[in-house]
Amino acid sequence: MIPFGIVLLAIAIGPTLFHAWWNKHYTKLTLGLAAITLLYYIFGISGGITKVFHTAHEYFGFIALIGSLYVVSGGIHIHVGREATPAINILFLLIGAVLANVLGTTGASMLMIRPWLRMNQHRAGAHHVVFFIFIVSNVGGCLTPIGDPPLFLGFLKGVPFWWVAEKCWPMWLVGIGFLLAIFYVFDRRNYARCAKCAEPTEPKLPHEMAKWRFEGLANLACLAIILAGVFVSKPLLVRETIMIAAALVSWVTTKKSVHDANHFNWHPLMEVVVLFAAIFLTMMPALDWLAANAQQAFGVPHVGTFYWTSGVLSSVLDNAPTYLAFFTMLHGGNYPGPNPLDPVLIAISIGAVFFGANTYIGNGPNFMVRSIASHRKIITPTFFGYIFKWTVPIMVPLLALLWFLFFR
């Protein structure tokens, strides 16, 4: 597991302490560490090739989903007529939290991050990026299996489609309400401060141009195809082929002016492709250890213990296999129907989804949102800055509140 630890440490400190060197060499460093784990599994472990193949398939599915949504959302331009007030921002984030259950946290994030940054372009700061990740990219998506990959795995294992909505809506309300209230405090102070010191940077738009406009709406059909493709599991690679085909259609049919308006470029996606290739490969030993030792390490299923344990692991590992490991501990194979262990499964579900907001690598869209914002020249927190300045003072109290209310 040492290469996995080094990859995480490099992602955390490289862009901050060695910015120029990191931008030039991060591909060689991270993929070199991944090669160590890859060779170990191929030549040093019986059955390791099968594990590598399974991980490669999961990674390809992850990139196919992230990449296709990135391309298709880049072909939809939402023109924002005027700068957003704190109240409008609250409404936008609430809509994003609801859409996360329809489009998935990844789909909602890729569709809404660009207009979100444009709405706040004259005062966009770290809190706009961080709270978008908290709400739209993570917490918002806990009401349907479409919302987040761990919940979709539960659906494939027999958990009824509306089970999470029925069981998790109180936690969703508390989480979204808590985060929106704190965001409003931050944003109102930011809005008032900028109103005093900012000078107009562009002429006022005529009234008829101040309305929201949408371009590239034909790409919504491609988006629907991608989301439908999520439910295709067999035969092998058909799901990924559907997603890639939809992205290609979107790319070919979208006007260049729409991509230009969205400042579309491939660098954020390429960064995610490389770094998550390293993460997926190097974390194989950690996931194998969890699968082999979870029962012995965590003992008898207990609501509070499993809430914190599944959550903390989901903050640094892929939350989907983490959820699956704990699900298997509870039910072995498929969900047997309503049973006394349902409260534990609720705790695991909330832990996997909510704790994914704690780090940039806790959930797929987090790093993508951060990368898009960085390339729009918006100051984003460093890896540790995100954790200590935002996760610890905001997410940790929320997670403790949820434990106190629901999982003691």
Secondary structure as a PSIPRED ss2 file (coil, helix, strand):
# PSIPRED VFORMAT (PSIPRED V4.0)

   1 M C   1.000  0.000  0.000
   2 I H   0.000  1.000  0.000
   3 P H   0.000  1.000  0.000
   4 F H   0.000  1.000  0.000
   5 G H   0.000  1.000  0.000
   6 I H   0.000  1.000  0.000
   7 V H   0.000  1.000  0.000
   8 L H   0.000  1.000  0.000
   9 L H   0.000  1.000  0.000
  10 A H   0.000  1.000  0.000
  11 I H   0.000  1.000  0.000
  12 A H   0.000  1.000  0.000
  13 I H   0.000  1.000  0.000
  14 G H   0.000  1.000  0.000
  15 P H   0.000  1.000  0.000
  16 T H   0.000  1.000  0.000
  17 L H   0.000  1.000  0.000
  18 F C   1.000  0.000  0.000
  19 H H   0.000  1.000  0.000
  20 A H   0.000  1.000  0.000
  21 W H   0.000  1.000  0.000
  22 W H   0.000  1.000  0.000
  23 N H   0.000  1.000  0.000
  24 K H   0.000  1.000  0.000
  25 H H   0.000  1.000  0.000
  26 Y H   0.000  1.000  0.000
  27 T H   0.000  1.000  0.000
  28 K H   0.000  1.000  0.000
  29 L H   0.000  1.000  0.000
  30 T H   0.000  1.000  0.000
  31 L H   0.000  1.000  0.000
  32 G H   0.000  1.000  0.000
  33 L H   0.000  1.000  0.000
  34 A H   0.000  1.000  0.000
  35 A H   0.000  1.000  0.000
  36 I H   0.000  1.000  0.000
  37 T H   0.000  1.000  0.000
  38 L H   0.000  1.000  0.000
  39 L H   0.000  1.000  0.000
  40 Y H   0.000  1.000  0.000
  41 Y H   0.000  1.000  0.000
  42 I H   0.000  1.000  0.000
  43 F H   0.000  1.000  0.000
  44 G H   0.000  1.000  0.000
  45 I C   1.000  0.000  0.000
  46 S C   1.000  0.000  0.000
  47 G C   1.000  0.000  0.000
  48 G H   0.000  1.000  0.000
  49 I H   0.000  1.000  0.000
  50 T H   0.000  1.000  0.000
  51 K H   0.000  1.000  0.000
  52 V H   0.000  1.000  0.000
  53 F H   0.000  1.000  0.000
  54 H H   0.000  1.000  0.000
  55 T H   0.000  1.000  0.000
  56 A H   0.000  1.000  0.000
  57 H H   0.000  1.000  0.000
  58 E H   0.000  1.000  0.000
  59 Y H   0.000  1.000  0.000
  60 F H   0.000  1.000  0.000
  61 G H   0.000  1.000  0.000
  62 F H   0.000  1.000  0.000
  63 I H   0.000  1.000  0.000
  64 A H   0.000  1.000  0.000
  65 L H   0.000  1.000  0.000
  66 I H   0.000  1.000  0.000
  67 G H   0.000  1.000  0.000
  68 S H   0.000  1.000  0.000
  69 L H   0.000  1.000  0.000
  70 Y H   0.000  1.000  0.000
  71 V H   0.000  1.000  0.000
  72 V H   0.000  1.000  0.000
  73 S H   0.000  1.000  0.000
  74 G H   0.000  1.000  0.000
  75 G C   1.000  0.000  0.000
  76 I C   1.000  0.000  0.000
  77 H E   0.000  0.000  1.000
  78 I E   0.000  0.000  1.000
  79 H E   0.000  0.000  1.000
  80 V C   1.000  0.000  0.000
  81 G C   1.000  0.000  0.000
  82 R C   1.000  0.000  0.000
  83 E C   1.000  0.000  0.000
  84 A C   1.000  0.000  0.000
  85 T C   1.000  0.000  0.000
  86 P H   0.000  1.000  0.000
  87 A H   0.000  1.000  0.000
  88 I H   0.000  1.000  0.000
  89 N H   0.000  1.000  0.000
  90 I H   0.000  1.000  0.000
  91 L H   0.000  1.000  0.000
  92 F H   0.000  1.000  0.000
  93 L H   0.000  1.000  0.000
  94 L H   0.000  1.000  0.000
  95 I H   0.000  1.000  0.000
  96 G H   0.000  1.000  0.000
  97 A H   0.000  1.000  0.000
  98 V H   0.000  1.000  0.000
  99 L H   0.000  1.000  0.000
 100 A H   0.000  1.000  0.000
 101 N H   0.000  1.000  0.000
 102 V H   0.000  1.000  0.000
 103 L H   0.000  1.000  0.000
 104 G H   0.000  1.000  0.000
 105 T H   0.000  1.000  0.000
 106 T H   0.000  1.000  0.000
 107 G H   0.000  1.000  0.000
 108 A H   0.000  1.000  0.000
 109 S H   0.000  1.000  0.000
 110 M H   0.000  1.000  0.000
 111 L H   0.000  1.000  0.000
 112 M H   0.000  1.000  0.000
 113 I H   0.000  1.000  0.000
 114 R H   0.000  1.000  0.000
 115 P H   0.000  1.000  0.000
 116 W H   0.000  1.000  0.000
 117 L H   0.000  1.000  0.000
 118 R H   0.000  1.000  0.000
 119 M H   0.000  1.000  0.000
 120 N C   1.000  0.000  0.000
 121 Q C   1.000  0.000  0.000
 122 H C   1.000  0.000  0.000
 123 R C   1.000  0.000  0.000
 124 A C   1.000  0.000  0.000
 125 G C   1.000  0.000  0.000
 126 A H   0.000  1.000  0.000
 127 H H   0.000  1.000  0.000
 128 H H   0.000  1.000  0.000
 129 V H   0.000  1.000  0.000
 130 V H   0.000  1.000  0.000
 131 F H   0.000  1.000  0.000
 132 F H   0.000  1.000  0.000
 133 I H   0.000  1.000  0.000
 134 F H   0.000  1.000  0.000
 135 I H   0.000  1.000  0.000
 136 V C   1.000  0.000  0.000
 137 S C   1.000  0.000  0.000
 138 N C   1.000  0.000  0.000
 139 V H   0.000  1.000  0.000
 140 G H   0.000  1.000  0.000
 141 G H   0.000  1.000  0.000
 142 C C   1.000  0.000  0.000
 143 L C   1.000  0.000  0.000
 144 T C   1.000  0.000  0.000
 145 P C   1.000  0.000  0.000
 146 I C   1.000  0.000  0.000
 147 G C   1.000  0.000  0.000
 148 D C   1.000  0.000  0.000
 149 P H   0.000  1.000  0.000
 150 P H   0.000  1.000  0.000
 151 L H   0.000  1.000  0.000
 152 F H   0.000  1.000  0.000
 153 L H   0.000  1.000  0.000
 154 G H   0.000  1.000  0.000
 155 F H   0.000  1.000  0.000
 156 L H   0.000  1.000  0.000
 157 K C   1.000  0.000  0.000
 158 G C   1.000  0.000  0.000
 159 V C   1.000  0.000  0.000
 160 P C   1.000  0.000  0.000
 161 F C   1.000  0.000  0.000
 162 W C   1.000  0.000  0.000
 163 W H   0.000  1.000  0.000
 164 V H   0.000  1.000  0.000
 165 A H   0.000  1.000  0.000
 166 E H   0.000  1.000  0.000
 167 K H   0.000  1.000  0.000
 168 C H   0.000  1.000  0.000
 169 W H   0.000  1.000  0.000
 170 P H   0.000  1.000  0.000
 171 M H   0.000  1.000  0.000
 172 W H   0.000  1.000  0.000
 173 L H   0.000  1.000  0.000
 174 V H   0.000  1.000  0.000
 175 G H   0.000  1.000  0.000
 176 I H   0.000  1.000  0.000
 177 G H   0.000  1.000  0.000
 178 F H   0.000  1.000  0.000
 179 L H   0.000  1.000  0.000
 180 L H   0.000  1.000  0.000
 181 A H   0.000  1.000  0.000
 182 I H   0.000  1.000  0.000
 183 F H   0.000  1.000  0.000
 184 Y H   0.000  1.000  0.000
 185 V H   0.000  1.000  0.000
 186 F H   0.000  1.000  0.000
 187 D H   0.000  1.000  0.000
 188 R H   0.000  1.000  0.000
 189 R H   0.000  1.000  0.000
 190 N H   0.000  1.000  0.000
 191 Y H   0.000  1.000  0.000
 192 A H   0.000  1.000  0.000
 193 R H   0.000  1.000  0.000
 194 C H   0.000  1.000  0.000
 195 A H   0.000  1.000  0.000
 196 K H   0.000  1.000  0.000
 197 C H   0.000  1.000  0.000
 198 A C   1.000  0.000  0.000
 199 E C   1.000  0.000  0.000
 200 P C   1.000  0.000  0.000
 201 T C   1.000  0.000  0.000
 202 E C   1.000  0.000  0.000
 203 P C   1.000  0.000  0.000
 204 K C   1.000  0.000  0.000
 205 L C   1.000  0.000  0.000
 206 P C   1.000  0.000  0.000
 207 H H   0.000  1.000  0.000
 208 E H   0.000  1.000  0.000
 209 M H   0.000  1.000  0.000
 210 A C   1.000  0.000  0.000
 211 K C   1.000  0.000  0.000
 212 W C   1.000  0.000  0.000
 213 R E   0.000  0.000  1.000
 214 F E   0.000  0.000  1.000
 215 E E   0.000  0.000  1.000
 216 G C   1.000  0.000  0.000
 217 L C   1.000  0.000  0.000
 218 A C   1.000  0.000  0.000
 219 N H   0.000  1.000  0.000
 220 L H   0.000  1.000  0.000
 221 A H   0.000  1.000  0.000
 222 C H   0.000  1.000  0.000
 223 L H   0.000  1.000  0.000
 224 A H   0.000  1.000  0.000
 225 I H   0.000  1.000  0.000
 226 I H   0.000  1.000  0.000
 227 L H   0.000  1.000  0.000
 228 A H   0.000  1.000  0.000
 229 G H   0.000  1.000  0.000
 230 V C   1.000  0.000  0.000
 231 F C   1.000  0.000  0.000
 232 V C   1.000  0.000  0.000
 233 S C   1.000  0.000  0.000
 234 K C   1.000  0.000  0.000
 235 P C   1.000  0.000  0.000
 236 L C   1.000  0.000  0.000
 237 L C   1.000  0.000  0.000
 238 V H   0.000  1.000  0.000
 239 R H   0.000  1.000  0.000
 240 E H   0.000  1.000  0.000
 241 T H   0.000  1.000  0.000
 242 I H   0.000  1.000  0.000
 243 M H   0.000  1.000  0.000
 244 I H   0.000  1.000  0.000
 245 A H   0.000  1.000  0.000
 246 A H   0.000  1.000  0.000
 247 A H   0.000  1.000  0.000
 248 L H   0.000  1.000  0.000
 249 V H   0.000  1.000  0.000
 250 S H   0.000  1.000  0.000
 251 W H   0.000  1.000  0.000
 252 V H   0.000  1.000  0.000
 253 T H   0.000  1.000  0.000
 254 T C   1.000  0.000  0.000
 255 K C   1.000  0.000  0.000
 256 K H   0.000  1.000  0.000
 257 S H   0.000  1.000  0.000
 258 V H   0.000  1.000  0.000
 259 H H   0.000  1.000  0.000
 260 D H   0.000  1.000  0.000
 261 A H   0.000  1.000  0.000
 262 N C   1.000  0.000  0.000
 263 H C   1.000  0.000  0.000
 264 F C   1.000  0.000  0.000
 265 N C   1.000  0.000  0.000
 266 W C   1.000  0.000  0.000
 267 H H   0.000  1.000  0.000
 268 P H   0.000  1.000  0.000
 269 L H   0.000  1.000  0.000
 270 M H   0.000  1.000  0.000
 271 E H   0.000  1.000  0.000
 272 V H   0.000  1.000  0.000
 273 V H   0.000  1.000  0.000
 274 V H   0.000  1.000  0.000
 275 L H   0.000  1.000  0.000
 276 F H   0.000  1.000  0.000
 277 A H   0.000  1.000  0.000
 278 A H   0.000  1.000  0.000
 279 I H   0.000  1.000  0.000
 280 F H   0.000  1.000  0.000
 281 L H   0.000  1.000  0.000
 282 T H   0.000  1.000  0.000
 283 M C   1.000  0.000  0.000
 284 M H   0.000  1.000  0.000
 285 P H   0.000  1.000  0.000
 286 A H   0.000  1.000  0.000
 287 L H   0.000  1.000  0.000
 288 D H   0.000  1.000  0.000
 289 W H   0.000  1.000  0.000
 290 L H   0.000  1.000  0.000
 291 A H   0.000  1.000  0.000
 292 A H   0.000  1.000  0.000
 293 N H   0.000  1.000  0.000
 294 A H   0.000  1.000  0.000
 295 Q H   0.000  1.000  0.000
 296 Q H   0.000  1.000  0.000
 297 A H   0.000  1.000  0.000
 298 F H   0.000  1.000  0.000
 299 G C   1.000  0.000  0.000
 300 V C   1.000  0.000  0.000
 301 P C   1.000  0.000  0.000
 302 H C   1.000  0.000  0.000
 303 V H   0.000  1.000  0.000
 304 G H   0.000  1.000  0.000
 305 T H   0.000  1.000  0.000
 306 F H   0.000  1.000  0.000
 307 Y H   0.000  1.000  0.000
 308 W H   0.000  1.000  0.000
 309 T H   0.000  1.000  0.000
 310 S H   0.000  1.000  0.000
 311 G H   0.000  1.000  0.000
 312 V H   0.000  1.000  0.000
 313 L H   0.000  1.000  0.000
 314 S H   0.000  1.000  0.000
 315 S H   0.000  1.000  0.000
 316 V H   0.000  1.000  0.000
 317 L C   1.000  0.000  0.000
 318 D C   1.000  0.000  0.000
 319 N H   0.000  1.000  0.000
 320 A H   0.000  1.000  0.000
 321 P H   0.000  1.000  0.000
 322 T H   0.000  1.000  0.000
 323 Y H   0.000  1.000  0.000
 324 L H   0.000  1.000  0.000
 325 A H   0.000  1.000  0.000
 326 F H   0.000  1.000  0.000
 327 F H   0.000  1.000  0.000
 328 T H   0.000  1.000  0.000
 329 M H   0.000  1.000  0.000
 330 L H   0.000  1.000  0.000
 331 H H   0.000  1.000  0.000
 332 G C   1.000  0.000  0.000
 333 G C   1.000  0.000  0.000
 334 N C   1.000  0.000  0.000
 335 Y C   1.000  0.000  0.000
 336 P C   1.000  0.000  0.000
 337 G C   1.000  0.000  0.000
 338 P C   1.000  0.000  0.000
 339 N C   1.000  0.000  0.000
 340 P C   1.000  0.000  0.000
 341 L C   1.000  0.000  0.000
 342 D H   0.000  1.000  0.000
 343 P H   0.000  1.000  0.000
 344 V H   0.000  1.000  0.000
 345 L H   0.000  1.000  0.000
 346 I H   0.000  1.000  0.000
 347 A H   0.000  1.000  0.000
 348 I H   0.000  1.000  0.000
 349 S H   0.000  1.000  0.000
 350 I H   0.000  1.000  0.000
 351 G H   0.000  1.000  0.000
 352 A H   0.000  1.000  0.000
 353 V H   0.000  1.000  0.000
 354 F H   0.000  1.000  0.000
 355 F H   0.000  1.000  0.000
 356 G H   0.000  1.000  0.000
 357 A H   0.000  1.000  0.000
 358 N H   0.000  1.000  0.000
 359 T C   1.000  0.000  0.000
 360 Y C   1.000  0.000  0.000
 361 I C   1.000  0.000  0.000
 362 G C   1.000  0.000  0.000
 363 N C   1.000  0.000  0.000
 364 G H   0.000  1.000  0.000
 365 P H   0.000  1.000  0.000
 366 N H   0.000  1.000  0.000
 367 F H   0.000  1.000  0.000
 368 M H   0.000  1.000  0.000
 369 V H   0.000  1.000  0.000
 370 R H   0.000  1.000  0.000
 371 S H   0.000  1.000  0.000
 372 I H   0.000  1.000  0.000
 373 A H   0.000  1.000  0.000
 374 S H   0.000  1.000  0.000
 375 H H   0.000  1.000  0.000
 376 R C   1.000  0.000  0.000
 377 K C   1.000  0.000  0.000
 378 I C   1.000  0.000  0.000
 379 I C   1.000  0.000  0.000
 380 T C   1.000  0.000  0.000
 381 P C   1.000  0.000  0.000
 382 T C   1.000  0.000  0.000
 383 F H   0.000  1.000  0.000
 384 F H   0.000  1.000  0.000
 385 G H   0.000  1.000  0.000
 386 Y H   0.000  1.000  0.000
 387 I H   0.000  1.000  0.000
 388 F H   0.000  1.000  0.000
 389 K H   0.000  1.000  0.000
 390 W H   0.000  1.000  0.000
 391 T H   0.000  1.000  0.000
 392 V H   0.000  1.000  0.000
 393 P H   0.000  1.000  0.000
 394 I H   0.000  1.000  0.000
 395 M H   0.000  1.000  0.000
 396 V H   0.000  1.000  0.000
 397 P H   0.000  1.000  0.000
 398 L H   0.000  1.000  0.000
 399 L H   0.000  1.000  0.000
 400 A H   0.000  1.000  0.000
 401 L H   0.000  1.000  0.000
 402 L H   0.000  1.000  0.000
 403 W H   0.000  1.000  0.000
 404 F H   0.000  1.000  0.000
 405 L H   0.000  1.000  0.000
 406 F H   0.000  1.000  0.000
 407 F H   0.000  1.000  0.000
 408 R C   1.000  0.000  0.000
